[in-house]
Amino acid sequence: MARYRGPTCKLARRAGTDLFLKSPVRPLDSKCKFDRPPGFKAGARRPRVTVYGTQLR
C-alpha cells in the first residue's frame, strides 16, 4: 500500500479534527484553517450528510 501524498490539511478540515498526518513540531492550527470545510462558499448551502455518508469517511 502506498503512502498518501495528497493534500492532508484538506482531509483534516473535512473531518473537523486533527488526523495527525502532519509533523507534530508546529500546532496544526498554524498550518490549516479549521474555520470552514474545504470547498466552502459563503452563500452556498451544503447538503446534509447522511449516516451512510459518515460511515464512508
mmCIF file of the N, C-alpha and C atoms, coordinates in Angstrom:
data_MODEL
# 
_entry.id   MODEL 
# 
loop_
_atom_site.group_PDB 
_atom_site.id 
_atom_site.type_symbol 
_atom_site.label_atom_id 
_atom_site.label_alt_id 
_atom_site.label_comp_id 
_atom_site.label_asym_id 
_atom_site.label_entity_id 
_atom_site.label_seq_id 
_atom_site.pdbx_PDB_ins_code 
_atom_site.Cartn_x 
_atom_site.Cartn_y 
_atom_site.Cartn_z 
_atom_site.occupancy 
_atom_site.B_iso_or_equiv 
_atom_site.pdbx_formal_charge 
_atom_site.auth_seq_id 
_atom_site.auth_comp_id 
_atom_site.auth_asym_id 
_atom_site.auth_atom_id 
_atom_site.pdbx_PDB_model_num 
ATOM 1   N N  . MET A 1 1  ? 0.837   -1.171 0.000  1.00 0.00 ? 1  MET A N  1 
ATOM 2   C CA . MET A 1 1  ? 0.000   0.000  0.000  1.00 0.00 ? 1  MET A CA 1 
ATOM 3   C C  . MET A 1 1  ? 0.885   1.238  0.000  1.00 0.00 ? 1  MET A C  1 
ATOM 4   N N  . ALA A 1 2  ? 0.575   2.195  -0.841 1.00 0.00 ? 2  ALA A N  1 
ATOM 5   C CA . ALA A 1 2  ? 1.411   3.382  -0.985 1.00 0.00 ? 2  ALA A CA 1 
ATOM 6   C C  . ALA A 1 2  ? 1.036   4.449  0.040  1.00 0.00 ? 2  ALA A C  1 
ATOM 7   N N  . ARG A 1 3  ? 1.952   5.355  0.254  1.00 0.00 ? 3  ARG A N  1 
ATOM 8   C CA . ARG A 1 3  ? 1.729   6.466  1.179  1.00 0.00 ? 3  ARG A CA 1 
ATOM 9   C C  . ARG A 1 3  ? 0.886   7.528  0.484  1.00 0.00 ? 3  ARG A C  1 
ATOM 10  N N  . TYR A 1 4  ? -0.088  8.103  1.219  1.00 0.00 ? 4  TYR A N  1 
ATOM 11  C CA . TYR A 1 4  ? -0.927  9.163  0.665  1.00 0.00 ? 4  TYR A CA 1 
ATOM 12  C C  . TYR A 1 4  ? -0.125  10.452 0.633  1.00 0.00 ? 4  TYR A C  1 
ATOM 13  N N  . ARG A 1 5  ? 0.020   11.041 -0.555 1.00 0.00 ? 5  ARG A N  1 
ATOM 14  C CA . ARG A 1 5  ? 0.837   12.242 -0.703 1.00 0.00 ? 5  ARG A CA 1 
ATOM 15  C C  . ARG A 1 5  ? 0.013   13.434 -1.168 1.00 0.00 ? 5  ARG A C  1 
ATOM 16  N N  . GLY A 1 6  ? -1.288  13.360 -1.027 1.00 0.00 ? 6  GLY A N  1 
ATOM 17  C CA . GLY A 1 6  ? -2.167  14.444 -1.453 1.00 0.00 ? 6  GLY A CA 1 
ATOM 18  C C  . GLY A 1 6  ? -2.299  15.515 -0.378 1.00 0.00 ? 6  GLY A C  1 
ATOM 19  N N  . PRO A 1 7  ? -3.278  16.400 -0.513 1.00 0.00 ? 7  PRO A N  1 
ATOM 20  C CA . PRO A 1 7  ? -3.467  17.492 0.441  1.00 0.00 ? 7  PRO A CA 1 
ATOM 21  C C  . PRO A 1 7  ? -4.003  16.986 1.783  1.00 0.00 ? 7  PRO A C  1 
ATOM 22  N N  . THR A 1 8  ? -3.144  16.910 2.787  1.00 0.00 ? 8  THR A N  1 
ATOM 23  C CA . THR A 1 8  ? -3.538  16.348 4.080  1.00 0.00 ? 8  THR A CA 1 
ATOM 24  C C  . THR A 1 8  ? -4.331  17.332 4.918  1.00 0.00 ? 8  THR A C  1 
ATOM 25  N N  . CYS A 1 9  ? -4.090  18.629 4.770  1.00 0.00 ? 9  CYS A N  1 
ATOM 26  C CA . CYS A 1 9  ? -4.877  19.607 5.525  1.00 0.00 ? 9  CYS A CA 1 
ATOM 27  C C  . CYS A 1 9  ? -6.333  19.575 5.085  1.00 0.00 ? 9  CYS A C  1 
ATOM 28  N N  . LYS A 1 10 ? -6.567  19.303 3.817  1.00 0.00 ? 10 LYS A N  1 
ATOM 29  C CA . LYS A 1 10 ? -7.933  19.232 3.310  1.00 0.00 ? 10 LYS A CA 1 
ATOM 30  C C  . LYS A 1 10 ? -8.685  18.070 3.957  1.00 0.00 ? 10 LYS A C  1 
ATOM 31  N N  . LEU A 1 11 ? -8.008  16.944 4.155  1.00 0.00 ? 11 LEU A N  1 
ATOM 32  C CA . LEU A 1 11 ? -8.641  15.798 4.817  1.00 0.00 ? 11 LEU A CA 1 
ATOM 33  C C  . LEU A 1 11 ? -8.963  16.114 6.269  1.00 0.00 ? 11 LEU A C  1 
ATOM 34  N N  . ALA A 1 12 ? -8.050  16.800 6.954  1.00 0.00 ? 12 ALA A N  1 
ATOM 35  C CA . ALA A 1 12 ? -8.271  17.146 8.355  1.00 0.00 ? 12 ALA A CA 1 
ATOM 36  C C  . ALA A 1 12 ? -9.397  18.159 8.494  1.00 0.00 ? 12 ALA A C  1 
ATOM 37  N N  . ARG A 1 13 ? -9.485  19.111 7.578  1.00 0.00 ? 13 ARG A N  1 
ATOM 38  C CA . ARG A 1 13 ? -10.561 20.096 7.632  1.00 0.00 ? 13 ARG A CA 1 
ATOM 39  C C  . ARG A 1 13 ? -11.905 19.452 7.348  1.00 0.00 ? 13 ARG A C  1 
ATOM 40  N N  . ARG A 1 14 ? -11.948 18.469 6.453  1.00 0.00 ? 14 ARG A N  1 
ATOM 41  C CA . ARG A 1 14 ? -13.204 17.780 6.163  1.00 0.00 ? 14 ARG A CA 1 
ATOM 42  C C  . ARG A 1 14 ? -13.673 16.981 7.375  1.00 0.00 ? 14 ARG A C  1 
ATOM 43  N N  . ALA A 1 15 ? -12.736 16.346 8.072  1.00 0.00 ? 15 ALA A N  1 
ATOM 44  C CA . ALA A 1 15 ? -13.092 15.569 9.260  1.00 0.00 ? 15 ALA A CA 1 
ATOM 45  C C  . ALA A 1 15 ? -13.380 16.468 10.451 1.00 0.00 ? 15 ALA A C  1 
ATOM 46  N N  . GLY A 1 16 ? -12.797 17.672 10.477 1.00 0.00 ? 16 GLY A N  1 
ATOM 47  C CA . GLY A 1 16 ? -13.032 18.601 11.572 1.00 0.00 ? 16 GLY A CA 1 
ATOM 48  C C  . GLY A 1 16 ? -12.127 18.382 12.763 1.00 0.00 ? 16 GLY A C  1 
ATOM 49  N N  . THR A 1 17 ? -11.194 17.456 12.676 1.00 0.00 ? 17 THR A N  1 
ATOM 50  C CA . THR A 1 17 ? -10.268 17.180 13.767 1.00 0.00 ? 17 THR A CA 1 
ATOM 51  C C  . THR A 1 17 ? -8.869  16.975 13.208 1.00 0.00 ? 17 THR A C  1 
ATOM 52  N N  . ASP A 1 18 ? -7.916  16.914 14.110 1.00 0.00 ? 18 ASP A N  1 
ATOM 53  C CA . ASP A 1 18 ? -6.540  16.650 13.714 1.00 0.00 ? 18 ASP A CA 1 
ATOM 54  C C  . ASP A 1 18 ? -6.395  15.155 13.458 1.00 0.00 ? 18 ASP A C  1 
ATOM 55  N N  . LEU A 1 19 ? -5.981  14.790 12.260 1.00 0.00 ? 19 LEU A N  1 
ATOM 56  C CA . LEU A 1 19 ? -5.802  13.382 11.903 1.00 0.00 ? 19 LEU A CA 1 
ATOM 57  C C  . LEU A 1 19 ? -4.364  12.922 12.085 1.00 0.00 ? 19 LEU A C  1 
ATOM 58  N N  . PHE A 1 20 ? -3.507  13.808 12.590 1.00 0.00 ? 20 PHE A N  1 
ATOM 59  C CA . PHE A 1 20 ? -2.093  13.521 12.861 1.00 0.00 ? 20 PHE A CA 1 
ATOM 60  C C  . PHE A 1 20 ? -1.370  13.085 11.596 1.00 0.00 ? 20 PHE A C  1 
ATOM 61  N N  . LEU A 1 21 ? -1.658  13.774 10.482 1.00 0.00 ? 21 LEU A N  1 
ATOM 62  C CA . LEU A 1 21 ? -0.993  13.495 9.218  1.00 0.00 ? 21 LEU A CA 1 
ATOM 63  C C  . LEU A 1 21 ? 0.181   14.434 8.980  1.00 0.00 ? 21 LEU A C  1 
ATOM 64  N N  . LYS A 1 22 ? 0.300   15.471 9.802  1.00 0.00 ? 22 LYS A N  1 
ATOM 65  C CA . LYS A 1 22 ? 1.395   16.428 9.682  1.00 0.00 ? 22 LYS A CA 1 
ATOM 66  C C  . LYS A 1 22 ? 2.366   16.221 10.828 1.00 0.00 ? 22 LYS A C  1 
ATOM 67  N N  . SER A 1 23 ? 3.504   16.868 10.749 1.00 0.00 ? 23 SER A N  1 
ATOM 68  C CA . SER A 1 23 ? 4.520   16.776 11.790 1.00 0.00 ? 23 SER A CA 1 
ATOM 69  C C  . SER A 1 23 ? 4.022   17.443 13.071 1.00 0.00 ? 23 SER A C  1 
ATOM 70  N N  . PRO A 1 24 ? 4.282   16.866 14.244 1.00 0.00 ? 24 PRO A N  1 
ATOM 71  C CA . PRO A 1 24 ? 3.799   17.459 15.496 1.00 0.00 ? 24 PRO A CA 1 
ATOM 72  C C  . PRO A 1 24 ? 4.669   18.597 16.020 1.00 0.00 ? 24 PRO A C  1 
ATOM 73  N N  . VAL A 1 25 ? 5.623   19.096 15.232 1.00 0.00 ? 25 VAL A N  1 
ATOM 74  C CA . VAL A 1 25 ? 6.510   20.157 15.705 1.00 0.00 ? 25 VAL A CA 1 
ATOM 75  C C  . VAL A 1 25 ? 5.735   21.456 15.884 1.00 0.00 ? 25 VAL A C  1 
ATOM 76  N N  . ARG A 1 26 ? 4.966   21.848 14.865 1.00 0.00 ? 26 ARG A N  1 
ATOM 77  C CA . ARG A 1 26 ? 4.134   23.050 14.960 1.00 0.00 ? 26 ARG A CA 1 
ATOM 78  C C  . ARG A 1 26 ? 2.691   22.638 15.187 1.00 0.00 ? 26 ARG A C  1 
ATOM 79  N N  . PRO A 1 27 ? 1.895   23.481 15.867 1.00 0.00 ? 27 PRO A N  1 
ATOM 80  C CA . PRO A 1 27 ? 0.477   23.130 16.029 1.00 0.00 ? 27 PRO A CA 1 
ATOM 81  C C  . PRO A 1 27 ? -0.247  23.166 14.690 1.00 0.00 ? 27 PRO A C  1 
ATOM 82  N N  . LEU A 1 28 ? -1.258  22.341 14.564 1.00 0.00 ? 28 LEU A N  1 
ATOM 83  C CA . LEU A 1 28 ? -1.976  22.225 13.299 1.00 0.00 ? 28 LEU A CA 1 
ATOM 84  C C  . LEU A 1 28 ? -2.762  23.491 12.984 1.00 0.00 ? 28 LEU A C  1 
ATOM 85  N N  . ASP A 1 29 ? -3.148  24.257 14.005 1.00 0.00 ? 29 ASP A N  1 
ATOM 86  C CA . ASP A 1 29 ? -3.900  25.485 13.763 1.00 0.00 ? 29 ASP A CA 1 
ATOM 87  C C  . ASP A 1 29 ? -3.095  26.491 12.955 1.00 0.00 ? 29 ASP A C  1 
ATOM 88  N N  . SER A 1 30 ? -1.782  26.475 13.082 1.00 0.00 ? 30 SER A N  1 
ATOM 89  C CA . SER A 1 30 ? -0.966  27.402 12.307 1.00 0.00 ? 30 SER A CA 1 
ATOM 90  C C  . SER A 1 30 ? -0.778  26.924 10.869 1.00 0.00 ? 30 SER A C  1 
ATOM 91  N N  . LYS A 1 31 ? -1.054  25.649 10.599 1.00 0.00 ? 31 LYS A N  1 
ATOM 92  C CA . LYS A 1 31 ? -0.874  25.103 9.253  1.00 0.00 ? 31 LYS A CA 1 
ATOM 93  C C  . LYS A 1 31 ? -2.181  25.086 8.466  1.00 0.00 ? 31 LYS A C  1 
ATOM 94  N N  . CYS A 1 32 ? -3.284  24.732 9.126  1.00 0.00 ? 32 CYS A N  1 
ATOM 95  C CA . CYS A 1 32 ? -4.568  24.562 8.447  1.00 0.00 ? 32 CYS A CA 1 
ATOM 96  C C  . CYS A 1 32 ? -5.611  25.471 9.081  1.00 0.00 ? 32 CYS A C  1 
ATOM 97  N N  . LYS A 1 33 ? -6.511  25.982 8.267  1.00 0.00 ? 33 LYS A N  1 
ATOM 98  C CA . LYS A 1 33 ? -7.592  26.829 8.766  1.00 0.00 ? 33 LYS A CA 1 
ATOM 99  C C  . LYS A 1 33 ? -8.822  25.957 8.983  1.00 0.00 ? 33 LYS A C  1 
ATOM 100 N N  . PHE A 1 34 ? -9.221  25.792 10.240 1.00 0.00 ? 34 PHE A N  1 
ATOM 101 C CA . PHE A 1 34 ? -10.340 24.916 10.575 1.00 0.00 ? 34 PHE A CA 1 
ATOM 102 C C  . PHE A 1 34 ? -11.658 25.667 10.681 1.00 0.00 ? 34 PHE A C  1 
ATOM 103 N N  . ASP A 1 35 ? -11.692 26.964 10.324 1.00 0.00 ? 35 ASP A N  1 
ATOM 104 C CA . ASP A 1 35 ? -12.931 27.709 10.489 1.00 0.00 ? 35 ASP A CA 1 
ATOM 105 C C  . ASP A 1 35 ? -14.004 27.306 9.484  1.00 0.00 ? 35 ASP A C  1 
ATOM 106 N N  . ARG A 1 36 ? -13.612 26.686 8.370  1.00 0.00 ? 36 ARG A N  1 
ATOM 107 C CA . ARG A 1 36 ? -14.595 26.213 7.396  1.00 0.00 ? 36 ARG A CA 1 
ATOM 108 C C  . ARG A 1 36 ? -14.063 24.987 6.660  1.00 0.00 ? 36 ARG A C  1 
ATOM 109 N N  . PRO A 1 37 ? -14.974 24.132 6.189  1.00 0.00 ? 37 PRO A N  1 
ATOM 110 C CA . PRO A 1 37 ? -14.539 22.923 5.491  1.00 0.00 ? 37 PRO A CA 1 
ATOM 111 C C  . PRO A 1 37 ? -14.009 23.250 4.103  1.00 0.00 ? 37 PRO A C  1 
ATOM 112 N N  . PRO A 1 38 ? -13.294 22.338 3.463  1.00 0.00 ? 38 PRO A N  1 
ATOM 113 C CA . PRO A 1 38 ? -12.771 22.599 2.123  1.00 0.00 ? 38 PRO A CA 1 
ATOM 114 C C  . PRO A 1 38 ? -13.897 22.705 1.100  1.00 0.00 ? 38 PRO A C  1 
ATOM 115 N N  . GLY A 1 39 ? -13.730 23.622 0.153  1.00 0.00 ? 39 GLY A N  1 
ATOM 116 C CA . GLY A 1 39 ? -14.739 23.822 -0.872 1.00 0.00 ? 39 GLY A CA 1 
ATOM 117 C C  . GLY A 1 39 ? -15.920 24.643 -0.416 1.00 0.00 ? 39 GLY A C  1 
ATOM 118 N N  . PHE A 1 40 ? -15.832 25.273 0.756  1.00 0.00 ? 40 PHE A N  1 
ATOM 119 C CA . PHE A 1 40 ? -16.933 26.046 1.320  1.00 0.00 ? 40 PHE A CA 1 
ATOM 120 C C  . PHE A 1 40 ? -17.061 27.373 0.590  1.00 0.00 ? 40 PHE A C  1 
ATOM 121 N N  . LYS A 1 41 ? -18.275 27.709 0.190  1.00 0.00 ? 41 LYS A N  1 
ATOM 122 C CA . LYS A 1 41 ? -18.556 29.018 -0.392 1.00 0.00 ? 41 LYS A CA 1 
ATOM 123 C C  . LYS A 1 41 ? -19.536 29.730 0.523  1.00 0.00 ? 41 LYS A C  1 
ATOM 124 N N  . ALA A 1 42 ? -19.381 31.025 0.692  1.00 0.00 ? 42 ALA A N  1 
ATOM 125 C CA . ALA A 1 42 ? -20.126 31.778 1.700  1.00 0.00 ? 42 ALA A CA 1 
ATOM 126 C C  . ALA A 1 42 ? -21.636 31.725 1.481  1.00 0.00 ? 42 ALA A C  1 
ATOM 127 N N  . GLY A 1 43 ? -22.114 31.802 0.257  1.00 0.00 ? 43 GLY A N  1 
ATOM 128 C CA . GLY A 1 43 ? -23.547 31.859 0.032  1.00 0.00 ? 43 GLY A CA 1 
ATOM 129 C C  . GLY A 1 43 ? -24.192 30.521 -0.260 1.00 0.00 ? 43 GLY A C  1 
ATOM 130 N N  . ALA A 1 44 ? -23.416 29.485 -0.473 1.00 0.00 ? 44 ALA A N  1 
ATOM 131 C CA . ALA A 1 44 ? -23.972 28.192 -0.877 1.00 0.00 ? 44 ALA A CA 1 
ATOM 132 C C  . ALA A 1 44 ? -24.348 27.351 0.343  1.00 0.00 ? 44 ALA A C  1 
ATOM 133 N N  . ARG A 1 45 ? -25.387 26.546 0.181  1.00 0.00 ? 45 ARG A N  1 
ATOM 134 C CA . ARG A 1 45 ? -25.794 25.632 1.250  1.00 0.00 ? 45 ARG A CA 1 
ATOM 135 C C  . ARG A 1 45 ? -25.175 24.268 0.996  1.00 0.00 ? 45 ARG A C  1 
ATOM 136 N N  . ARG A 1 46 ? -24.748 23.622 2.074  1.00 0.00 ? 46 ARG A N  1 
ATOM 137 C CA . ARG A 1 46 ? -24.176 22.283 1.955  1.00 0.00 ? 46 ARG A CA 1 
ATOM 138 C C  . ARG A 1 46 ? -25.272 21.256 2.215  1.00 0.00 ? 46 ARG A C  1 
ATOM 139 N N  . PRO A 1 47 ? -25.320 20.188 1.436  1.00 0.00 ? 47 PRO A N  1 
ATOM 140 C CA . PRO A 1 47 ? -26.327 19.163 1.688  1.00 0.00 ? 47 PRO A CA 1 
ATOM 141 C C  . PRO A 1 47 ? -26.042 18.422 3.000  1.00 0.00 ? 47 PRO A C  1 
ATOM 142 N N  . ARG A 1 48 ? -27.093 17.940 3.618  1.00 0.00 ? 48 ARG A N  1 
ATOM 143 C CA . ARG A 1 48 ? -26.946 17.218 4.877  1.00 0.00 ? 48 ARG A CA 1 
ATOM 144 C C  . ARG A 1 48 ? -26.277 15.870 4.624  1.00 0.00 ? 48 ARG A C  1 
ATOM 145 N N  . VAL A 1 49 ? -25.301 15.543 5.449  1.00 0.00 ? 49 VAL A N  1 
ATOM 146 C CA . VAL A 1 49 ? -24.590 14.276 5.302  1.00 0.00 ? 49 VAL A CA 1 
ATOM 147 C C  . VAL A 1 49 ? -25.404 13.191 5.990  1.00 0.00 ? 49 VAL A C  1 
ATOM 148 N N  . THR A 1 50 ? -25.655 12.110 5.287  1.00 0.00 ? 50 THR A N  1 
ATOM 149 C CA . THR A 1 50 ? -26.435 11.013 5.843  1.00 0.00 ? 50 THR A CA 1 
ATOM 150 C C  . THR A 1 50 ? -25.565 10.147 6.750  1.00 0.00 ? 50 THR A C  1 
ATOM 151 N N  . VAL A 1 51 ? -26.197 9.235  7.454  1.00 0.00 ? 51 VAL A N  1 
ATOM 152 C CA . VAL A 1 51 ? -25.472 8.308  8.320  1.00 0.00 ? 51 VAL A CA 1 
ATOM 153 C C  . VAL A 1 51 ? -24.549 7.430  7.482  1.00 0.00 ? 51 VAL A C  1 
ATOM 154 N N  . TYR A 1 52 ? -25.036 7.021  6.332  1.00 0.00 ? 52 TYR A N  1 
ATOM 155 C CA . TYR A 1 52 ? -24.210 6.209  5.435  1.00 0.00 ? 52 TYR A CA 1 
ATOM 156 C C  . TYR A 1 52 ? -23.001 7.007  4.943  1.00 0.00 ? 52 TYR A C  1 
ATOM 157 N N  . GLY A 1 53 ? -23.191 8.282  4.691  1.00 0.00 ? 53 GLY A N  1 
ATOM 158 C CA . GLY A 1 53 ? -22.084 9.121  4.243  1.00 0.00 ? 53 GLY A CA 1 
ATOM 159 C C  . GLY A 1 53 ? -21.019 9.291  5.303  1.00 0.00 ? 53 GLY A C  1 
ATOM 160 N N  . THR A 1 54 ? -21.421 9.370  6.573  1.00 0.00 ? 54 THR A N  1 
ATOM 161 C CA . THR A 1 54 ? -20.431 9.478  7.644  1.00 0.00 ? 54 THR A CA 1 
ATOM 162 C C  . THR A 1 54 ? -19.698 8.159  7.848  1.00 0.00 ? 54 THR A C  1 
ATOM 163 N N  . GLN A 1 55 ? -20.351 7.042  7.589  1.00 0.00 ? 55 GLN A N  1 
ATOM 164 C CA . GLN A 1 55 ? -19.680 5.751  7.717  1.00 0.00 ? 55 GLN A CA 1 
ATOM 165 C C  . GLN A 1 55 ? -18.623 5.561  6.634  1.00 0.00 ? 55 GLN A C  1 
ATOM 166 N N  . LEU A 1 56 ? -18.838 6.150  5.470  1.00 0.00 ? 56 LEU A N  1 
ATOM 167 C CA . LEU A 1 56 ? -17.878 6.021  4.386  1.00 0.00 ? 56 LEU A CA 1 
ATOM 168 C C  . LEU A 1 56 ? -16.590 6.774  4.668  1.00 0.00 ? 56 LEU A C  1 
ATOM 169 N N  . ARG A 1 57 ? -16.650 7.808  5.475  1.00 0.00 ? 57 ARG A N  1 
ATOM 170 C CA . ARG A 1 57 ? -15.448 8.562  5.807  1.00 0.00 ? 57 ARG A CA 1 
ATOM 171 C C  . ARG A 1 57 ? -14.693 7.797  6.810  1.00 0.00 ? 57 ARG A C  1 
# 
